[in-house]
Amino acid sequence: MTQVNNPLHGIKLESLLTDLVEHYGWEALGDRINVRCFKHDPNMKSSLRFLRKTLWAREKVEYLYLKMNKLPLPAQKPREDGYQASDKTRRAASHKVKPTKNSIDDSSVNTDIWGKSS
C-alpha cells in the first residue's frame, strides 16, 4: 500500500506529540483535546501509551498536528446514519437490540406485581 497522499507518512507519534507539546504546551493541548493524559500529571510516556491504544484520541491529535502545520486535512468519512462517534460507541450501538412489533409495551410491565393499570 502506498502512502503518497498521507501527509503523516514517516512521522512517528512521539515526534508528532513532541511538536504539539512544544507549540501548545500540555495545558493548552488538554484544553484542545479533552483527554485525561493531557490534563492530569501529563507526561510523554503515558500519553503515547494512551494514544496508541485509543483510535479516536489519536485521530484528534493527528488532526490537530495537521492543522497546526497547515498540511492537507483528511476528508471526513461519512457514516450511513450521519452520526460521528468513537469506535467504542459504534460497537456498542451495533449490539443494541431494536424493539420489534411484538415487544412488551410499558403499560403491561409488572402488572402481576402492581396489579392491572387503570
PAKE-775147 format. One record per residue (C-alpha): residue in one letter; x, y, z. Coordinates in steps of 0.5 Angstrom, whole numbers, plus 500, padded with zeros to 3 digits. Example, Ala and Ser with C-alpha at 12.3 -4.5 7.8 and 13.67 -1.06 7.14 Angstrom:
<atoms>
<atom><r>A</r><u>525</u><v>491</v><w>516</w></atom>
<atom><r>S</r><u>527</u><v>498</v><w>514</w></atom>
</atoms>
This chain:
<atoms>
<atom><r>M</r><u>500</u><v>500</v><w>500</w></atom>
<atom><r>T</r><u>503</u><v>507</v><w>498</w></atom>
<atom><r>Q</r><u>503</u><v>513</v><w>503</w></atom>
<atom><r>V</r><u>503</u><v>518</v><w>497</w></atom>
<atom><r>N</r><u>497</u><v>522</v><w>500</w></atom>
<atom><r>N</r><u>499</u><v>521</v><w>507</w></atom>
<atom><r>P</r><u>502</u><v>528</v><w>510</w></atom>
<atom><r>L</r><u>503</u><v>524</v><w>516</w></atom>
<atom><r>H</r><u>507</u><v>518</v><w>513</w></atom>
<atom><r>G</r><u>514</u><v>518</v><w>516</w></atom>
<atom><r>I</r><u>512</u><v>522</v><w>522</w></atom>
<atom><r>K</r><u>513</u><v>518</v><w>529</w></atom>
<atom><r>L</r><u>508</u><v>519</v><w>534</w></atom>
<atom><r>E</r><u>513</u><v>521</v><w>539</w></atom>
<atom><r>S</r><u>516</u><v>527</v><w>535</w></atom>
<atom><r>L</r><u>508</u><v>529</v><w>533</w></atom>
<atom><r>L</r><u>507</u><v>529</v><w>540</w></atom>
<atom><r>T</r><u>513</u><v>533</v><w>542</w></atom>
<atom><r>D</r><u>512</u><v>538</v><w>537</w></atom>
<atom><r>L</r><u>505</u><v>539</v><w>539</w></atom>
<atom><r>V</r><u>507</u><v>540</v><w>546</w></atom>
<atom><r>E</r><u>513</u><v>545</v><w>544</w></atom>
<atom><r>H</r><u>508</u><v>549</v><w>541</w></atom>
<atom><r>Y</r><u>502</u><v>549</v><w>545</w></atom>
<atom><r>G</r><u>504</u><v>546</v><w>552</w></atom>
<atom><r>W</r><u>501</u><v>541</v><w>556</w></atom>
<atom><r>E</r><u>495</u><v>545</v><w>559</w></atom>
<atom><r>A</r><u>493</u><v>548</v><w>552</w></atom>
<atom><r>L</r><u>494</u><v>541</v><w>549</w></atom>
<atom><r>G</r><u>489</u><v>539</v><w>554</w></atom>
<atom><r>D</r><u>484</u><v>545</v><w>553</w></atom>
<atom><r>R</r><u>484</u><v>543</v><w>546</w></atom>
<atom><r>I</r><u>484</u><v>535</v><w>546</w></atom>
<atom><r>N</r><u>480</u><v>533</v><w>553</w></atom>
<atom><r>V</r><u>483</u><v>527</v><w>555</w></atom>
<atom><r>R</r><u>486</u><v>526</v><w>562</w></atom>
<atom><r>C</r><u>493</u><v>524</v><w>560</w></atom>
<atom><r>F</r><u>494</u><v>531</v><w>558</w></atom>
<atom><r>K</r><u>490</u><v>535</v><w>564</w></atom>
<atom><r>H</r><u>493</u><v>531</v><w>570</w></atom>
<atom><r>D</r><u>500</u><v>530</v><w>571</w></atom>
<atom><r>P</r><u>502</u><v>530</v><w>564</w></atom>
<atom><r>N</r><u>508</u><v>526</v><w>561</w></atom>
<atom><r>M</r><u>510</u><v>523</v><w>554</w></atom>
<atom><r>K</r><u>510</u><v>516</v><w>556</w></atom>
<atom><r>S</r><u>503</u><v>516</v><w>559</w></atom>
<atom><r>S</r><u>501</u><v>520</v><w>553</w></atom>
<atom><r>L</r><u>504</u><v>516</v><w>548</w></atom>
<atom><r>R</r><u>501</u><v>509</v><w>551</w></atom>
<atom><r>F</r><u>494</u><v>512</v><w>551</w></atom>
<atom><r>L</r><u>494</u><v>515</v><w>544</w></atom>
<atom><r>R</r><u>497</u><v>508</v><w>541</w></atom>
<atom><r>K</r><u>491</u><v>504</v><w>545</w></atom>
<atom><r>T</r><u>486</u><v>510</v><w>543</w></atom>
<atom><r>L</r><u>484</u><v>511</v><w>536</w></atom>
<atom><r>W</r><u>479</u><v>517</v><w>537</w></atom>
<atom><r>A</r><u>484</u><v>521</v><w>541</w></atom>
<atom><r>R</r><u>490</u><v>519</v><w>536</w></atom>
<atom><r>E</r><u>486</u><v>522</v><w>531</w></atom>
<atom><r>K</r><u>484</u><v>528</v><w>534</w></atom>
<atom><r>V</r><u>492</u><v>529</v><w>536</w></atom>
<atom><r>E</r><u>494</u><v>528</v><w>528</w></atom>
<atom><r>Y</r><u>488</u><v>533</v><w>526</w></atom>
<atom><r>L</r><u>491</u><v>538</v><w>531</w></atom>
<atom><r>Y</r><u>498</u><v>537</v><w>528</w></atom>
<atom><r>L</r><u>496</u><v>537</v><w>521</w></atom>
<atom><r>K</r><u>492</u><v>544</v><w>523</w></atom>
<atom><r>M</r><u>498</u><v>547</v><w>526</w></atom>
<atom><r>N</r><u>503</u><v>545</v><w>521</w></atom>
<atom><r>K</r><u>498</u><v>547</v><w>515</w></atom>
<atom><r>L</r><u>498</u><v>541</v><w>512</w></atom>
<atom><r>P</r><u>492</u><v>538</v><w>508</w></atom>
<atom><r>L</r><u>487</u><v>535</v><w>513</w></atom>
<atom><r>P</r><u>484</u><v>529</v><w>512</w></atom>
<atom><r>A</r><u>477</u><v>528</v><w>509</w></atom>
<atom><r>Q</r><u>471</u><v>526</v><w>514</w></atom>
<atom><r>K</r><u>469</u><v>519</v><w>513</w></atom>
<atom><r>P</r><u>461</u><v>520</v><w>512</w></atom>
<atom><r>R</r><u>457</u><v>515</v><w>516</w></atom>
<atom><r>E</r><u>451</u><v>512</v><w>514</w></atom>
<atom><r>D</r><u>447</u><v>515</v><w>520</w></atom>
<atom><r>G</r><u>450</u><v>521</v><w>519</w></atom>
<atom><r>Y</r><u>453</u><v>521</v><w>527</w></atom>
<atom><r>Q</r><u>460</u><v>521</v><w>528</w></atom>
<atom><r>A</r><u>463</u><v>517</v><w>534</w></atom>
<atom><r>S</r><u>468</u><v>514</v><w>537</w></atom>
<atom><r>D</r><u>469</u><v>506</v><w>535</w></atom>
<atom><r>K</r><u>467</u><v>504</v><w>542</w></atom>
<atom><r>T</r><u>461</u><v>508</v><w>541</w></atom>
<atom><r>R</r><u>460</u><v>505</v><w>535</w></atom>
<atom><r>R</r><u>461</u><v>498</v><w>537</w></atom>
<atom><r>A</r><u>456</u><v>499</v><w>543</w></atom>
<atom><r>A</r><u>451</u><v>502</v><w>538</w></atom>
<atom><r>S</r><u>451</u><v>496</v><w>533</w></atom>
<atom><r>H</r><u>450</u><v>491</v><w>539</w></atom>
<atom><r>K</r><u>444</u><v>494</v><w>542</w></atom>
<atom><r>V</r><u>437</u><v>490</v><w>540</w></atom>
<atom><r>K</r><u>432</u><v>494</v><w>536</w></atom>
<atom><r>P</r><u>425</u><v>493</v><w>539</w></atom>
<atom><r>T</r><u>420</u><v>489</v><w>535</w></atom>
<atom><r>K</r><u>413</u><v>490</v><w>534</w></atom>
<atom><r>N</r><u>412</u><v>484</v><w>539</w></atom>
<atom><r>S</r><u>416</u><v>487</v><w>544</w></atom>
<atom><r>I</r><u>412</u><v>489</v><w>551</w></atom>
<atom><r>D</r><u>410</u><v>496</v><w>552</w></atom>
<atom><r>D</r><u>411</u><v>500</v><w>558</w></atom>
<atom><r>S</r><u>403</u><v>499</v><w>560</w></atom>
<atom><r>S</r><u>404</u><v>492</v><w>562</w></atom>
<atom><r>V</r><u>411</u><v>492</v><w>565</w></atom>
<atom><r>N</r><u>410</u><v>489</v><w>572</w></atom>
<atom><r>T</r><u>402</u><v>488</v><w>572</w></atom>
<atom><r>D</r><u>403</u><v>482</v><w>576</w></atom>
<atom><r>I</r><u>406</u><v>486</v><w>582</w></atom>
<atom><r>W</r><u>403</u><v>492</v><w>582</w></atom>
<atom><r>G</r><u>396</u><v>490</v><w>579</w></atom>
<atom><r>K</r><u>392</u><v>492</v><w>573</w></atom>
<atom><r>S</r><u>394</u><v>499</v><w>571</w></atom>
<atom><r>S</r><u>388</u><v>503</v><w>570</w></atom>
</atoms>
